[in-house]
Amino acid sequence: MTGVQDAIHIHVNGEVWTWRSGATVADLLRDLDMRTERVAVELNLEILDRAMFDQRPLKDGDRVEILGFIGGGSL
């Protein structure tokens, strides 16, 4: 981050993070090395459609829950 004015505070899976202003949900997932097709994202208590990951900027105070899917096994 280049300066304090460029920082926002978000909650990710219950932890407070300082993040860069203007970043999208997709940016956050990329920075965390998470594949968008393998996660569900809850943003401020609402499930976010994957099509919105690139369009939804993160805002100061946002609450993000990232749920990963694990495959494998059989019934």
Rosetta blueprint (number, residue, H / E / L):
1 M L
2 T L
3 G L
4 V H
5 Q H
6 D H
7 A E
8 I E
9 H E
10 I E
11 H E
12 V E
13 N L
14 G L
15 E E
16 V E
17 W E
18 T E
19 W E
20 R E
21 S L
22 G L
23 A L
24 T E
25 V H
26 A H
27 D H
28 L H
29 L H
30 R H
31 D H
32 L L
33 D L
34 M L
35 R L
36 T H
37 E H
38 R H
39 V E
40 A E
41 V E
42 E E
43 L E
44 N L
45 L L
46 E E
47 I E
48 L E
49 D L
50 R H
51 A H
52 M H
53 F L
54 D L
55 Q L
56 R L
57 P E
58 L L
59 K L
60 D L
61 G L
62 D L
63 R E
64 V E
65 E E
66 I E
67 L E
68 G E
69 F L
70 I L
71 G L
72 G L
73 G L
74 S L
75 L L
